[in-house]
Amino acid sequence: MEASKQEQRGVVRFLTAEGIGEREIHRRISAIYGEHSMSCSHVLEWHKRFQEGHVSVQDDARPGQPHHAITPAVIAKVDGLIWGNRQITVEELRHLMGISHGSVHIIATKHLHYRKICVQWVSRQLMEEQKTNRMAASLGHL
């Protein structure tokens, strides 16, 4: 879908350079791409951008917090904080780390494989000692 979006923007760019109007461009794109074509408002927006000298068919960078708040250093620091206090909340981690609530939750659950049980963070994966104990108990029951 992303390639089709950029492809259509390329068509808008080309037809704009040819001097074709935005309504005709929208008609042609709709005829070719059908239901997956750009809306009329998007064609108008990109036509205007290309007339003003914009050459890239990529979206502009959006302002706000960068999407790279989840780094190995941040993951390691969150892991250390959780090991230091198993009852720490996501909100407390957010304040200590200075990153969003969602980023802290993703780090704890997806990267570190923790989950909350009875207000304590516990690992979803068993340690080697736990695996050995379970195996011994299972063999003892046979």
RAVENPE-V897387 format. One record per residue. SS is DSSP state (a for helix, b for strand, c for the rest). PSI is psi in degrees with one decimal (NA if undefined). OMEGA is omega in degrees with one decimal (* if undefined). Layout:
((SS;PSI;OMEGA) (SS;PSI;OMEGA))
This chain:
((c;-39.9;-179.7) (a;-40.6;179.8) (a;-39.4;179.4) (a;-37.7;179.0) (a;-46.6;179.7) (a;-36.0;177.9) (a;-43.7;179.1) (a;-37.5;176.4) (a;-35.5;175.8) (a;-39.6;177.2) (a;-43.6;178.1) (a;-43.2;180.0) (a;-45.9;-178.9) (a;-49.1;-178.0) (a;-31.3;174.9) (a;-42.3;178.0) (a;-29.4;178.2) (c;-10.2;178.6) (c;17.0;-178.9) (c;142.7;-178.1) (c;159.9;-174.9) (a;-35.2;-179.7) (a;-39.3;177.4) (a;-38.5;177.0) (a;-44.9;179.9) (a;-40.9;179.2) (a;-44.3;-178.8) (a;-43.5;179.7) (a;-40.5;178.7) (a;-36.5;179.4) (a;-34.5;-177.7) (a;-48.6;-172.2) (a;-11.9;177.2) (a;-131.2;-175.4) (a;-16.4;179.9) (a;14.2;-177.1) (c;164.2;178.2) (c;149.4;175.1) (c;163.4;179.8) (a;-39.0;-179.5) (a;-35.8;177.6) (a;-39.1;176.7) (a;-43.3;178.8) (a;-43.4;-179.6) (a;-48.7;-177.9) (a;-34.6;176.5) (a;-45.1;179.2) (a;-43.5;-179.6) (a;-43.8;-178.9) (a;-32.7;175.7) (a;-31.1;179.5) (c;-0.5;176.6) (c;-0.2;176.6) (c;134.8;-176.8) (c;-20.3;-176.8) (c;142.5;175.3) (c;2.8;177.6) (c;152.7;173.4) (c;148.8;174.6) (c;153.4;175.9) (c;139.4;-179.5) (c;143.0;178.9) (c;160.6;177.9) (c;-168.7;-177.8) (c;135.7;178.6) (c;155.2;-177.1) (c;9.5;-178.0) (c;44.6;176.5) (c;-18.8;-178.6) (c;97.1;179.9) (c;163.3;177.8) (a;-35.6;179.2) (a;-42.3;179.3) (a;-41.2;178.5) (a;-44.4;-179.9) (a;-38.9;-179.6) (a;-41.8;177.4) (a;-42.1;178.3) (a;-43.1;178.4) (a;-40.2;179.0) (a;-39.3;178.7) (a;-42.0;178.0) (a;-31.1;178.9) (a;-30.6;-179.6) (c;99.4;-177.0) (c;-15.4;-178.2) (c;9.2;179.3) (c;142.4;-178.8) (c;162.9;176.8) (a;-38.3;-179.8) (a;-41.8;177.2) (a;-40.6;176.6) (a;-39.8;-179.7) (a;-44.3;179.9) (a;-40.4;-179.3) (a;-37.2;-175.6) (a;-25.5;-178.6) (c;26.4;176.9) (c;172.5;-174.2) (c;159.6;177.7) (a;-45.1;-179.9) (a;-40.6;179.3) (a;-41.3;178.3) (a;-43.3;-179.0) (a;-42.5;178.6) (a;-42.6;179.0) (a;-48.7;-176.0) (a;-40.4;-174.2) (a;-43.4;-175.2) (a;-40.3;-176.2) (a;-41.0;-176.5) (c;-8.3;177.2) (c;42.8;175.0) (b;159.7;169.7) (b;159.3;-179.2) (b;126.7;172.8) (b;121.3;-179.8) (c;53.1;-179.9) (c;13.4;177.1) (b;140.8;174.1) (b;128.2;175.7) (b;149.9;-179.2) (b;140.0;176.0) (c;-19.1;-178.1) (c;138.3;180.0) (c;144.8;173.8) (c;162.8;-179.5) (a;-41.4;-179.9) (a;-40.1;178.5) (a;-40.3;177.8) (a;-42.6;179.9) (a;-43.6;178.6) (a;-41.3;178.8) (a;-40.3;179.2) (a;-43.9;179.6) (a;-42.9;179.8) (a;-40.6;179.2) (a;-42.4;178.8) (a;-33.5;178.2) (a;-28.4;-179.9) (a;-13.6;-178.3) (c;NA;*))
